[in-house]
Amino acid sequence: MKAVQITEHGDAGVLRYVDARVPEPGPGQVRIRVRAAGLNPADTYMVRGGYEFFRNPLPWVPGFDSAGEIDALGPDVTGLAVGDRVFVAGILAASDGAFAQYHVAEARVVRHLPDNVGFEEGAALGVPYATAYRALFQRADLRPGETVLVHGASGGVGQACVQFARAHGARVLATAGSAEGRELTARQGAHVVVDHSTPGHVEELRRLAPEGIDVVIEMAASSNLEADLGLLATDGRVVIVGARTPVEITPRLVMRTEAAVLGVALWNITPTQAGQALAAIGAGLENGTLAPLVGHRVPLERIADGFALVSTGHRLGKVVLTVD
């Protein structure tokens, strides 16, 4: 088969499109004939060797999220069959190797893909939608009727948070830095979208939620955490999805509302929690409340172009690798 492989860590220059052995599924595993694979920021961190949650051996085929048809079953697999259309959320079981024509993954993180959902959309689900579900429901315990702020909503996780929260009955405030991002976020269901590139956006959010915000999903804690804490209602929660550098905060803001600051790392998810997230994603696909947006389609052999799109952040919608 053809696959993307690295033999050393670094930037896009270490990615090689090579001939590789077709992997065989072991007990509890399935092999997928990959039609599309999702390219996530986490993938770029791991290629660079800077992701503290997981150290991959070399040589290594990157990639966690894929979609395609089941090609082979290992022993002890039930509920799945050869030929099934599926999506894979491999990061929930450290099932890497998605950037290839064939992907072996743990069966427990493989789910049926509805006929009305394309393979490219299926490949856009794993990391963004599992992160959004974990942040909103397993960490923040978001409840219907609460007000949630998705601070930085135009990316993959942000869009998933908006869709999940709106379907759950929350009032959804969101921010984005570009006109295109704000328009997209409004289409995804946010009740109000604010331009976070303007100096007065925090005051605007305070005006929109004078009694405070119950849950903030934060994509850039290094820039926004102090302001987030000042926006919270009593018993409010900030969930940190992304942060680049250290940040200084005022502890009294946490004390004032008895706030909670929570982190998200999918590596910590239990099998039971992973099953809950995948069940919710599957249900959302079936009833139409979840609809991943693919913004860029890049052939697998041109993965360096996709790497650049993800690394710069100058994109709307998911970057997906198409696999012939």
C-alpha positions in Angstrom: 0.0 0.0 0.0 0.9 3.7 -0.1 1.4 5.5 3.2 2.8 8.6 4.7 5.7 7.8 7.0 8.2 9.6 9.1 11.6 8.3 10.3 12.5 11.5 12.2 10.6 14.3 13.9 10.3 17.7 12.3 8.2 19.9 10.0 6.5 18.9 6.8 9.9 18.1 5.2 10.1 14.8 7.2 6.8 13.4 5.7 7.5 10.7 3.1 5.0 9.1 0.7 6.2 5.5 0.6 5.4 1.9 -0.2 4.5 0.1 3.0 3.3 -3.3 4.2 -0.5 -3.6 4.5 -1.1 -4.1 8.2 -3.0 -7.1 9.6 -5.8 -6.6 12.3 -5.2 -8.3 15.6 -7.7 -9.4 18.2 -10.4 -6.7 18.7 -9.2 -4.8 15.6 -10.5 -4.1 12.1 -8.8 -3.0 8.9 -10.3 -0.1 7.0 -9.8 0.6 3.3 -9.3 4.4 3.8 -11.1 6.8 1.5 -10.4 9.9 3.6 -8.3 10.9 6.6 -8.7 13.9 8.9 -5.6 16.1 9.5 -5.6 17.6 12.9 -3.4 20.0 14.8 -2.6 17.1 17.1 -1.1 15.2 14.1 1.3 18.1 13.3 2.4 18.3 17.0 3.2 14.6 17.0 5.1 14.8 13.7 7.2 17.5 15.2 7.7 15.4 18.3 6.4 18.0 20.7 3.2 16.4 22.0 3.7 15.5 25.7 0.7 13.1 25.9 2.1 10.4 23.5 5.5 9.5 22.2 5.3 7.5 19.0 8.0 5.0 17.9 9.9 5.6 14.6 9.4 4.8 11.8 5.8 5.8 12.1 2.7 6.3 10.0 0.8 9.3 11.5 -2.9 9.9 11.6 -5.8 9.0 13.9 -9.1 9.8 12.1 -10.2 8.0 8.9 -13.3 6.9 7.1 -13.8 4.1 4.5 -15.0 0.5 4.3 -14.1 -2.3 6.5 -11.7 -4.6 4.6 -10.9 -7.3 7.3 -11.8 -8.2 10.8 -9.5 -9.5 13.5 -10.6 -12.2 16.0 -13.3 -11.3 18.6 -14.9 -8.4 16.7 -18.7 -8.2 16.8 -21.2 -5.7 15.4 -19.1 -4.9 12.4 -18.7 -6.6 9.0 -16.5 -6.5 6.0 -17.9 -3.9 3.6 -19.4 -1.6 6.3 -19.1 2.1 5.8 -17.4 3.4 8.9 -15.6 6.3 10.6 -12.7 5.9 13.0 -11.9 8.1 16.0 -8.5 6.5 16.5 -7.2 9.0 19.0 -9.7 7.5 21.6 -7.7 4.3 21.6 -4.3 5.5 20.2 -5.0 3.7 16.9 -2.6 5.6 14.7 -1.7 4.9 11.1 -4.6 6.6 9.3 -2.5 8.4 6.7 -2.4 5.3 4.4 -4.5 3.3 2.1 -5.3 0.8 4.9 -5.8 1.7 8.6 -5.9 -0.9 11.4 -7.9 0.4 14.4 -9.4 -0.9 17.6 -13.0 -1.9 16.9 -14.3 -0.1 19.9 -13.5 3.3 18.2 -15.0 2.3 14.8 -18.6 3.3 14.2 -21.0 3.0 11.2 -21.2 6.0 8.9 -24.7 6.8 7.8 -25.3 6.6 4.1 -26.1 10.3 3.9 -22.7 11.3 5.3 -19.7 11.2 2.9 -16.3 9.7 3.7 -14.6 13.1 3.8 -17.1 14.3 6.4 -16.7 11.1 8.3 -12.9 11.6 8.4 -13.6 15.1 10.0 -15.3 13.7 13.1 -12.9 12.0 15.4 -10.6 14.5 17.2 -12.8 17.6 16.8 -16.1 16.1 17.8 -14.8 13.9 20.5 -12.9 16.9 22.0 -16.1 19.0 21.8 -18.2 16.3 23.5 -15.7 15.8 26.2 -15.2 19.5 26.9 -19.0 20.3 27.0 -20.4 17.3 28.7 -17.8 15.2 30.4 -15.8 18.1 31.8 -18.1 21.1 32.0 -21.4 19.1 32.5 -23.3 21.6 30.3 -27.0 21.6 31.0 -29.9 22.7 28.8 -30.8 26.3 29.4 -27.3 27.4 30.4 -25.3 30.0 28.5 -22.1 28.7 26.8 -19.4 30.8 25.2 -17.2 29.1 22.5 -14.2 31.5 22.5 -12.7 30.9 19.1 -15.5 29.0 17.3 -14.4 29.0 13.6 -12.1 25.9 13.8 -13.0 22.3 13.8 -13.5 21.9 17.6 -15.3 25.2 17.8 -17.8 24.3 15.1 -18.4 21.0 16.8 -19.0 22.7 20.2 -21.5 25.1 18.6 -23.5 22.2 17.0 -23.5 20.1 20.1 -24.4 22.9 22.5 -27.2 24.2 20.3 -28.7 20.7 20.0 -28.5 20.3 23.7 -30.6 23.4 24.4 -27.9 25.8 25.5 -27.8 29.5 24.6 -24.7 29.7 22.4 -22.4 32.8 22.3 -19.4 32.5 20.0 -16.4 34.5 18.8 -14.4 34.4 15.6 -11.7 36.7 14.2 -12.8 37.0 10.6 -16.0 37.9 8.8 -16.0 34.5 7.1 -15.5 32.7 10.4 -18.3 34.7 12.0 -20.7 34.0 9.2 -19.9 30.3 9.2 -20.3 30.1 13.0 -23.7 31.8 12.8 -24.8 29.2 10.1 -23.7 26.4 12.5 -26.3 27.6 15.1 -24.6 30.2 17.4 -27.2 32.6 18.7 -24.7 35.5 18.7 -21.3 35.8 17.2 -18.8 38.4 18.3 -15.6 39.6 16.6 -12.8 38.7 19.1 -10.2 40.8 17.2 -11.8 44.0 18.4 -10.7 45.6 21.7 -14.2 45.9 23.0 -15.4 42.3 22.5 -15.2 41.3 26.2 -17.5 44.2 27.1 -19.8 43.2 24.4 -19.9 39.6 25.7 -20.6 41.0 29.2 -23.5 43.0 27.8 -24.9 39.9 26.1 -24.8 37.9 29.3 -25.2 40.4 32.2 -25.9 37.6 34.7 -22.7 35.8 33.6 -21.7 32.9 31.4 -22.1 29.4 32.7 -19.5 27.6 30.5 -16.6 29.0 28.4 -14.9 26.6 25.9 -11.5 28.3 25.5 -9.3 27.7 22.4 -6.6 30.2 23.3 -6.3 30.3 27.1 -2.9 32.0 26.9 -4.7 35.1 25.6 -8.2 34.9 27.0 -8.2 33.1 30.4 -8.2 36.2 32.6 -11.1 37.8 30.6 -13.0 34.5 30.7 -12.9 34.3 34.5 -14.3 37.8 34.6 -17.3 36.8 32.5 -18.4 33.8 34.5 -21.6 33.3 36.4 -21.6 31.8 39.9 -20.4 28.2 39.6 -19.1 28.9 36.1 -16.7 26.7 34.3 -13.8 27.4 31.9 -12.7 24.4 29.9 -9.2 24.9 28.3 -9.0 23.2 24.9 -5.9 25.1 23.7 -3.0 27.1 25.1 0.4 28.0 23.8 2.2 29.8 26.5 2.0 30.4 30.3 -0.6 33.0 31.5 -1.0 35.0 34.7 -4.5 35.2 36.2 -6.1 37.0 39.2 -7.1 34.2 41.7 -9.9 36.4 43.2 -11.8 36.1 40.0 -12.0 32.4 40.6 -12.9 32.9 44.2 -15.6 35.5 43.4 -17.8 33.1 41.4 -16.5 29.8 42.9 -15.4 29.0 39.3 -13.7 25.9 38.0 -10.9 25.9 35.5 -10.8 22.5 33.7 -8.5 21.0 31.1 -9.2 18.6 28.2 -6.9 15.9 27.0 -8.4 13.1 25.0 -5.6 10.8 26.1 -7.3 10.6 29.5 -10.7 9.4 28.2 -11.8 6.0 29.5 -13.3 3.3 27.2 -16.7 4.0 28.8 -16.4 7.7 28.1 -15.2 7.1 24.6 -18.2 5.0 23.9 -20.5 7.8 25.2 -18.8 10.3 22.9 -19.1 8.1 19.9 -22.7 7.3 20.6 -23.5 11.0 20.8 -21.6 11.7 17.6 -23.4 8.8 15.8 -26.8 10.0 17.0 -26.0 13.6 15.9 -25.1 12.4 12.4 -28.3 10.3 12.1 -30.6 13.1 13.2 -28.8 15.9 11.4 -27.8 18.0 14.3 -24.1 17.4 13.6 -22.7 18.2 10.2 -18.9 18.5 9.9 -17.7 21.1 7.4 -14.8 20.1 5.1 -13.0 23.2 4.0 -9.9 21.7 2.2 -9.5 18.4 0.4 -5.8 17.5 -0.2 -4.6 14.3 -1.9 -2.6 12.1 0.6 0.5 12.4 -1.5 0.4 16.2 -1.1 0.2 16.0 2.7 2.8 18.7 3.1 0.2 21.2 1.7 -2.3 20.1 4.2 0.3 20.3 7.0 0.9 23.9 6.1 -2.9 24.7 6.2 -3.2 23.2 9.6 0.0 24.7 11.0 -0.8 28.3 10.0 -4.5 28.1 11.1 -5.5 30.2 8.0 -8.5 28.0 7.1 -12.2 27.5 7.5 -13.5 24.0 7.8 -11.6 20.8 8.3 -8.5 19.8 6.3 -9.1 16.3 4.9 -6.7 14.0 3.1 -8.3 12.1 0.2 -7.0 8.6 -0.5 -7.2 6.8 -3.8 
